[in-house]
Amino acid sequence: MPAWERARAADGSDASTDLPRARDAWSALTAVVETTAGGRRHSPAAGRLPDLLHERAISALMTATVGDRHTLTDEGVDMSSQESFFPTPSDAVTADDPGDAPFATPVWAAPPPDLIPGVADLSIELGRSPDTVVLVEGARAYPQGVELRLVVRFRETHRRAGRDLIERLNLHHGRGSLDLLLPAGGLRWGVQFSDGQKVTSMDESPWAAGVPDGVSPADWLVDHPVMDSLTRPSNSMDAWTRDIWLWPLPPPGPLRLVCSWPDRGIEETAVEVDAAVLRDAAERSRPLGL
């Protein structure tokens, strides 16, 4: 910060300043009262100028100007208009706008927004090859369904190959996206309940057919299990993760999880877990209280 600005700050004033006049006053004053001792300059801040001269310097620096206010910077003058730089929003949505009501999500489509889930200590290896492992790591359960975290860990010899793999997972994640079909050798996985019902990542989402006529989204029910993505994928250099919503909560008994990924050398593999671990966690869910 220039010395004349430091003097202004020391004076404690924030009045508008005429930058050219302030600089000229400081230069003139310094030329008159500067003394030299061993090649060193003595400033008023150091207490080596008479009080009268110091007061005059401050007075010259803090002289207010008429017209627009100036903001002083090391680079020069930043003219800030009294009128806002930004336009006033003309289409602001008010809190009581009926068109801004929350979307009523079907029970099968997402976790209930008014509950805190019960967390299940779950780690299941769905499939493995020399360079790839597919896992379910963690579950958050509700009385209506369960969130499963799908994790792919992989090893590639080249970074470009790893980026390509992540891009394919982001696009398909076990299901065709935007009418883009899953490659024949791509990742697919699914679950089967103890009552024989099953759902896979290759099944069509109910959203594809649209909301039935005469039915509100909040009242829309389907007669089969649903498994769909909840979040956007996340990834690191050697891992890819996505949260998956499984509806409904699996019934008591064995829960069968199946995985296949021919392109990564993973043959169709099945593993069973007791659904009690998810049902017990669902009983620990509680109201959010908002």
TORKOL-4160 file (C-alpha; in steps of 0.2 Angstrom, whole numbers, padded with zeros to 4 digits, m for minus):
290
<pt num="1" X="0000" Y="0000" Z="0000"/>
<pt num="2" X="0007" Y="0017" Z="m0005"/>
<pt num="3" X="0013" Y="0028" Z="0010"/>
<pt num="4" X="m0001" Y="0041" Z="0007"/>
<pt num="5" X="m0014" Y="0028" Z="0008"/>
<pt num="6" X="m0006" Y="0021" Z="0024"/>
<pt num="7" X="m0007" Y="0039" Z="0031"/>
<pt num="8" X="m0026" Y="0040" Z="0026"/>
<pt num="9" X="m0029" Y="0023" Z="0035"/>
<pt num="10" X="m0020" Y="0028" Z="0050"/>
<pt num="11" X="m0031" Y="0044" Z="0051"/>
<pt num="12" X="m0046" Y="0032" Z="0053"/>
<pt num="13" X="m0056" Y="0041" Z="0040"/>
<pt num="14" X="m0065" Y="0034" Z="0025"/>
<pt num="15" X="m0070" Y="0050" Z="0016"/>
<pt num="16" X="m0069" Y="0051" Z="m0002"/>
<pt num="17" X="m0052" Y="0057" Z="m0009"/>
<pt num="18" X="m0046" Y="0066" Z="m0024"/>
<pt num="19" X="m0032" Y="0054" Z="m0030"/>
<pt num="20" X="m0022" Y="0066" Z="m0040"/>
<pt num="21" X="m0023" Y="0080" Z="m0027"/>
<pt num="22" X="m0019" Y="0068" Z="m0013"/>
<pt num="23" X="m0004" Y="0061" Z="m0022"/>
<pt num="24" X="0003" Y="0079" Z="m0027"/>
<pt num="25" X="0001" Y="0085" Z="m0009"/>
<pt num="26" X="0010" Y="0070" Z="m0002"/>
<pt num="27" X="0024" Y="0072" Z="m0015"/>
<pt num="28" X="0026" Y="0091" Z="m0011"/>
<pt num="29" X="0025" Y="0088" Z="0007"/>
<pt num="30" X="0038" Y="0074" Z="0007"/>
<pt num="31" X="0050" Y="0085" Z="m0004"/>
<pt num="32" X="0049" Y="0099" Z="0009"/>
<pt num="33" X="0051" Y="0089" Z="0025"/>
<pt num="34" X="0062" Y="0075" Z="0020"/>
<pt num="35" X="0078" Y="0073" Z="0029"/>
<pt num="36" X="0092" Y="0062" Z="0026"/>
<pt num="37" X="0103" Y="0052" Z="0039"/>
<pt num="38" X="0113" Y="0039" Z="0032"/>
<pt num="39" X="0103" Y="0038" Z="0016"/>
<pt num="40" X="0087" Y="0034" Z="0025"/>
<pt num="41" X="0070" Y="0043" Z="0023"/>
<pt num="42" X="0060" Y="0048" Z="0038"/>
<pt num="43" X="0042" Y="0047" Z="0037"/>
<pt num="44" X="0028" Y="0056" Z="0047"/>
<pt num="45" X="0023" Y="0038" Z="0053"/>
<pt num="46" X="0039" Y="0036" Z="0062"/>
<pt num="47" X="0036" Y="0052" Z="0072"/>
<pt num="48" X="0050" Y="0063" Z="0064"/>
<pt num="49" X="0039" Y="0076" Z="0056"/>
<pt num="50" X="0032" Y="0090" Z="0067"/>
<pt num="51" X="0014" Y="0088" Z="0072"/>
<pt num="52" X="0008" Y="0103" Z="0062"/>
<pt num="53" X="0016" Y="0096" Z="0046"/>
<pt num="54" X="0008" Y="0079" Z="0049"/>
<pt num="55" X="m0009" Y="0086" Z="0052"/>
<pt num="56" X="m0008" Y="0096" Z="0036"/>
<pt num="57" X="m0003" Y="0080" Z="0027"/>
<pt num="58" X="m0018" Y="0071" Z="0033"/>
<pt num="59" X="m0029" Y="0086" Z="0029"/>
<pt num="60" X="m0023" Y="0086" Z="0011"/>
<pt num="61" X="m0025" Y="0068" Z="0009"/>
<pt num="62" X="m0042" Y="0067" Z="0016"/>
<pt num="63" X="m0050" Y="0082" Z="0007"/>
<pt num="64" X="m0067" Y="0076" Z="0001"/>
<pt num="65" X="m0071" Y="0079" Z="m0018"/>
<pt num="66" X="m0088" Y="0083" Z="m0025"/>
<pt num="67" X="m0096" Y="0072" Z="m0038"/>
<pt num="68" X="m0094" Y="0053" Z="m0039"/>
<pt num="69" X="m0085" Y="0044" Z="m0025"/>
<pt num="70" X="m0068" Y="0036" Z="m0029"/>
<pt num="71" X="m0061" Y="0020" Z="m0023"/>
<pt num="72" X="m0042" Y="0021" Z="m0022"/>
<pt num="73" X="m0032" Y="0006" Z="m0026"/>
<pt num="74" X="m0013" Y="0002" Z="m0030"/>
<pt num="75" X="m0017" Y="0002" Z="m0048"/>
<pt num="76" X="m0027" Y="0018" Z="m0049"/>
<pt num="77" X="m0045" Y="0024" Z="m0047"/>
<pt num="78" X="m0059" Y="0011" Z="m0048"/>
<pt num="79" X="m0075" Y="0021" Z="m0052"/>
<pt num="80" X="m0089" Y="0013" Z="m0043"/>
<pt num="81" X="m0106" Y="0019" Z="m0049"/>
<pt num="82" X="m0120" Y="0022" Z="m0036"/>
<pt num="83" X="m0131" Y="0011" Z="m0048"/>
<pt num="84" X="m0129" Y="m0008" Z="m0046"/>
<pt num="85" X="m0119" Y="m0017" Z="m0059"/>
<pt num="86" X="m0132" Y="m0030" Z="m0060"/>
<pt num="87" X="m0149" Y="m0029" Z="m0067"/>
<pt num="88" X="m0164" Y="m0031" Z="m0055"/>
<pt num="89" X="m0172" Y="m0048" Z="m0058"/>
<pt num="90" X="m0188" Y="m0047" Z="m0066"/>
<pt num="91" X="m0195" Y="m0064" Z="m0064"/>
<pt num="92" X="m0190" Y="m0068" Z="m0046"/>
<pt num="93" X="m0201" Y="m0083" Z="m0039"/>
<pt num="94" X="m0209" Y="m0078" Z="m0023"/>
<pt num="95" X="m0211" Y="m0090" Z="m0009"/>
<pt num="96" X="m0230" Y="m0092" Z="m0011"/>
<pt num="97" X="m0229" Y="m0095" Z="m0030"/>
<pt num="98" X="m0240" Y="m0110" Z="m0033"/>
<pt num="99" X="m0230" Y="m0115" Z="m0048"/>
<pt num="100" X="m0215" Y="m0117" Z="m0036"/>
<pt num="101" X="m0222" Y="m0131" Z="m0026"/>
<pt num="102" X="m0211" Y="m0146" Z="m0022"/>
<pt num="103" X="m0212" Y="m0160" Z="m0035"/>
<pt num="104" X="m0222" Y="m0175" Z="m0028"/>
<pt num="105" X="m0210" Y="m0190" Z="m0030"/>
<pt num="106" X="m0218" Y="m0207" Z="m0031"/>
<pt num="107" X="m0213" Y="m0218" Z="m0016"/>
<pt num="108" X="m0203" Y="m0230" Z="m0028"/>
<pt num="109" X="m0193" Y="m0217" Z="m0036"/>
<pt num="110" X="m0182" Y="m0210" Z="m0021"/>
<pt num="111" X="m0179" Y="m0211" Z="m0002"/>
<pt num="112" X="m0192" Y="m0202" Z="0008"/>
<pt num="113" X="m0186" Y="m0184" Z="0011"/>
<pt num="114" X="m0193" Y="m0183" Z="0029"/>
<pt num="115" X="m0183" Y="m0198" Z="0036"/>
<pt num="116" X="m0165" Y="m0200" Z="0042"/>
<pt num="117" X="m0160" Y="m0218" Z="0036"/>
<pt num="118" X="m0153" Y="m0232" Z="0047"/>
<pt num="119" X="m0135" Y="m0236" Z="0041"/>
<pt num="120" X="m0131" Y="m0254" Z="0038"/>
<pt num="121" X="m0113" Y="m0261" Z="0039"/>
<pt num="122" X="m0113" Y="m0269" Z="0022"/>
<pt num="123" X="m0098" Y="m0273" Z="0011"/>
<pt num="124" X="m0102" Y="m0286" Z="m0003"/>
<pt num="125" X="m0090" Y="m0291" Z="m0017"/>
<pt num="126" X="m0101" Y="m0294" Z="m0032"/>
<pt num="127" X="m0088" Y="m0299" Z="m0045"/>
<pt num="128" X="m0069" Y="m0299" Z="m0048"/>
<pt num="129" X="m0056" Y="m0301" Z="m0062"/>
<pt num="130" X="m0038" Y="m0298" Z="m0062"/>
<pt num="131" X="m0040" Y="m0279" Z="m0065"/>
<pt num="132" X="m0058" Y="m0275" Z="m0059"/>
<pt num="133" X="m0068" Y="m0277" Z="m0043"/>
<pt num="134" X="m0087" Y="m0273" Z="m0042"/>
<pt num="135" X="m0093" Y="m0270" Z="m0024"/>
<pt num="136" X="m0108" Y="m0264" Z="m0014"/>
<pt num="137" X="m0100" Y="m0254" Z="0000"/>
<pt num="138" X="m0113" Y="m0247" Z="0013"/>
<pt num="139" X="m0132" Y="m0246" Z="0013"/>
<pt num="140" X="m0144" Y="m0233" Z="0020"/>
<pt num="141" X="m0161" Y="m0241" Z="0024"/>
<pt num="142" X="m0178" Y="m0234" Z="0026"/>
<pt num="143" X="m0195" Y="m0243" Z="0028"/>
<pt num="144" X="m0199" Y="m0240" Z="0010"/>
<pt num="145" X="m0182" Y="m0245" Z="0002"/>
<pt num="146" X="m0163" Y="m0245" Z="0003"/>
<pt num="147" X="m0149" Y="m0235" Z="m0005"/>
<pt num="148" X="m0135" Y="m0246" Z="m0010"/>
<pt num="149" X="m0118" Y="m0238" Z="m0015"/>
<pt num="150" X="m0111" Y="m0247" Z="m0030"/>
<pt num="151" X="m0092" Y="m0246" Z="m0031"/>
<pt num="152" X="m0080" Y="m0251" Z="m0046"/>
<pt num="153" X="m0062" Y="m0252" Z="m0042"/>
<pt num="154" X="m0050" Y="m0255" Z="m0057"/>
<pt num="155" X="m0032" Y="m0255" Z="m0062"/>
<pt num="156" X="m0026" Y="m0249" Z="m0079"/>
<pt num="157" X="m0009" Y="m0248" Z="m0087"/>
<pt num="158" X="m0013" Y="m0231" Z="m0095"/>
<pt num="159" X="m0022" Y="m0216" Z="m0089"/>
<pt num="160" X="m0032" Y="m0214" Z="m0105"/>
<pt num="161" X="m0039" Y="m0232" Z="m0103"/>
<pt num="162" X="m0044" Y="m0227" Z="m0086"/>
<pt num="163" X="m0053" Y="m0211" Z="m0092"/>
<pt num="164" X="m0062" Y="m0221" Z="m0106"/>
<pt num="165" X="m0068" Y="m0234" Z="m0093"/>
<pt num="166" X="m0075" Y="m0220" Z="m0082"/>
<pt num="167" X="m0083" Y="m0211" Z="m0096"/>
<pt num="168" X="m0092" Y="m0228" Z="m0101"/>
<pt num="169" X="m0098" Y="m0230" Z="m0083"/>
<pt num="170" X="m0104" Y="m0212" Z="m0082"/>
<pt num="171" X="m0114" Y="m0215" Z="m0098"/>
<pt num="172" X="m0122" Y="m0232" Z="m0095"/>
<pt num="173" X="m0119" Y="m0237" Z="m0077"/>
<pt num="174" X="m0127" Y="m0253" Z="m0081"/>
<pt num="175" X="m0142" Y="m0246" Z="m0090"/>
<pt num="176" X="m0143" Y="m0237" Z="m0107"/>
<pt num="177" X="m0145" Y="m0218" Z="m0104"/>
<pt num="178" X="m0154" Y="m0207" Z="m0116"/>
<pt num="179" X="m0158" Y="m0221" Z="m0128"/>
<pt num="180" X="m0140" Y="m0226" Z="m0128"/>
<pt num="181" X="m0139" Y="m0245" Z="m0127"/>
<pt num="182" X="m0128" Y="m0254" Z="m0115"/>
<pt num="183" X="m0114" Y="m0263" Z="m0124"/>
<pt num="184" X="m0115" Y="m0281" Z="m0125"/>
<pt num="185" X="m0100" Y="m0283" Z="m0114"/>
<pt num="186" X="m0104" Y="m0269" Z="m0102"/>
<pt num="187" X="m0107" Y="m0270" Z="m0083"/>
<pt num="188" X="m0124" Y="m0276" Z="m0078"/>
<pt num="189" X="m0130" Y="m0281" Z="m0060"/>
<pt num="190" X="m0146" Y="m0284" Z="m0051"/>
<pt num="191" X="m0155" Y="m0292" Z="m0036"/>
<pt num="192" X="m0167" Y="m0305" Z="m0032"/>
<pt num="193" X="m0179" Y="m0305" Z="m0017"/>
<pt num="194" X="m0183" Y="m0320" Z="m0007"/>
<pt num="195" X="m0201" Y="m0321" Z="m0015"/>
<pt num="196" X="m0193" Y="m0323" Z="m0032"/>
<pt num="197" X="m0195" Y="m0305" Z="m0039"/>
<pt num="198" X="m0180" Y="m0298" Z="m0047"/>
<pt num="199" X="m0174" Y="m0281" Z="m0054"/>
<pt num="200" X="m0158" Y="m0278" Z="m0064"/>
<pt num="201" X="m0149" Y="m0262" Z="m0070"/>
<pt num="202" X="m0154" Y="m0267" Z="m0088"/>
<pt num="203" X="m0173" Y="m0265" Z="m0084"/>
<pt num="204" X="m0183" Y="m0250" Z="m0090"/>
<pt num="205" X="m0186" Y="m0237" Z="m0078"/>
<pt num="206" X="m0205" Y="m0234" Z="m0075"/>
<pt num="207" X="m0201" Y="m0216" Z="m0079"/>
<pt num="208" X="m0199" Y="m0221" Z="m0097"/>
<pt num="209" X="m0217" Y="m0225" Z="m0099"/>
<pt num="210" X="m0222" Y="m0209" Z="m0091"/>
<pt num="211" X="m0235" Y="m0205" Z="m0077"/>
<pt num="212" X="m0251" Y="m0215" Z="m0081"/>
<pt num="213" X="m0266" Y="m0204" Z="m0086"/>
<pt num="214" X="m0277" Y="m0198" Z="m0072"/>
<pt num="215" X="m0264" Y="m0202" Z="m0058"/>
<pt num="216" X="m0254" Y="m0190" Z="m0049"/>
<pt num="217" X="m0235" Y="m0193" Z="m0046"/>
<pt num="218" X="m0237" Y="m0195" Z="m0027"/>
<pt num="219" X="m0250" Y="m0209" Z="m0030"/>
<pt num="220" X="m0241" Y="m0218" Z="m0044"/>
<pt num="221" X="m0237" Y="m0236" Z="m0039"/>
<pt num="222" X="m0229" Y="m0249" Z="m0049"/>
<pt num="223" X="m0231" Y="m0268" Z="m0047"/>
<pt num="224" X="m0213" Y="m0273" Z="m0048"/>
<pt num="225" X="m0196" Y="m0269" Z="m0039"/>
<pt num="226" X="m0187" Y="m0254" Z="m0045"/>
<pt num="227" X="m0168" Y="m0250" Z="m0045"/>
<pt num="228" X="m0162" Y="m0234" Z="m0052"/>
<pt num="229" X="m0148" Y="m0221" Z="m0049"/>
<pt num="230" X="m0149" Y="m0208" Z="m0036"/>
<pt num="231" X="m0134" Y="m0197" Z="m0038"/>
<pt num="232" X="m0122" Y="m0192" Z="m0051"/>
<pt num="233" X="m0107" Y="m0203" Z="m0052"/>
<pt num="234" X="m0091" Y="m0199" Z="m0043"/>
<pt num="235" X="m0073" Y="m0205" Z="m0047"/>
<pt num="236" X="m0055" Y="m0205" Z="m0043"/>
<pt num="237" X="m0040" Y="m0211" Z="m0053"/>
<pt num="238" X="m0044" Y="m0229" Z="m0050"/>
<pt num="239" X="m0062" Y="m0230" Z="m0043"/>
<pt num="240" X="m0080" Y="m0226" Z="m0048"/>
<pt num="241" X="m0095" Y="m0224" Z="m0037"/>
<pt num="242" X="m0114" Y="m0221" Z="m0038"/>
<pt num="243" X="m0128" Y="m0222" Z="m0026"/>
<pt num="244" X="m0142" Y="m0234" Z="m0031"/>
<pt num="245" X="m0160" Y="m0234" Z="m0025"/>
<pt num="246" X="m0168" Y="m0251" Z="m0023"/>
<pt num="247" X="m0187" Y="m0251" Z="m0020"/>
<pt num="248" X="m0196" Y="m0259" Z="m0010"/>
<pt num="249" X="m0186" Y="m0264" Z="0006"/>
<pt num="250" X="m0182" Y="m0282" Z="0003"/>
<pt num="251" X="m0193" Y="m0295" Z="0012"/>
<pt num="252" X="m0186" Y="m0306" Z="0025"/>
<pt num="253" X="m0175" Y="m0320" Z="0019"/>
<pt num="254" X="m0160" Y="m0322" Z="0007"/>
<pt num="255" X="m0156" Y="m0307" Z="m0004"/>
<pt num="256" X="m0147" Y="m0313" Z="m0020"/>
<pt num="257" X="m0135" Y="m0301" Z="m0029"/>
<pt num="258" X="m0129" Y="m0305" Z="m0047"/>
<pt num="259" X="m0116" Y="m0296" Z="m0057"/>
<pt num="260" X="m0108" Y="m0299" Z="m0075"/>
<pt num="261" X="m0095" Y="m0288" Z="m0084"/>
<pt num="262" X="m0088" Y="m0298" Z="m0099"/>
<pt num="263" X="m0078" Y="m0284" Z="m0106"/>
<pt num="264" X="m0068" Y="m0283" Z="m0089"/>
<pt num="265" X="m0067" Y="m0302" Z="m0087"/>
<pt num="266" X="m0081" Y="m0304" Z="m0074"/>
<pt num="267" X="m0092" Y="m0319" Z="m0077"/>
<pt num="268" X="m0109" Y="m0320" Z="m0070"/>
<pt num="269" X="m0107" Y="m0321" Z="m0052"/>
<pt num="270" X="m0120" Y="m0322" Z="m0038"/>
<pt num="271" X="m0119" Y="m0319" Z="m0019"/>
<pt num="272" X="m0132" Y="m0320" Z="m0006"/>
<pt num="273" X="m0134" Y="m0310" Z="0010"/>
<pt num="274" X="m0147" Y="m0310" Z="0024"/>
<pt num="275" X="m0160" Y="m0296" Z="0021"/>
<pt num="276" X="m0161" Y="m0294" Z="0040"/>
<pt num="277" X="m0146" Y="m0283" Z="0040"/>
<pt num="278" X="m0156" Y="m0271" Z="0029"/>
<pt num="279" X="m0172" Y="m0273" Z="0038"/>
<pt num="280" X="m0164" Y="m0270" Z="0055"/>
<pt num="281" X="m0156" Y="m0254" Z="0048"/>
<pt num="282" X="m0173" Y="m0248" Z="0042"/>
<pt num="283" X="m0180" Y="m0250" Z="0059"/>
<pt num="284" X="m0167" Y="m0238" Z="0065"/>
<pt num="285" X="m0172" Y="m0224" Z="0053"/>
<pt num="286" X="m0180" Y="m0209" Z="0061"/>
<pt num="287" X="m0189" Y="m0193" Z="0057"/>
<pt num="288" X="m0179" Y="m0179" Z="0051"/>
<pt num="289" X="m0189" Y="m0166" Z="0061"/>
<pt num="290" X="m0189" Y="m0152" Z="0049"/>
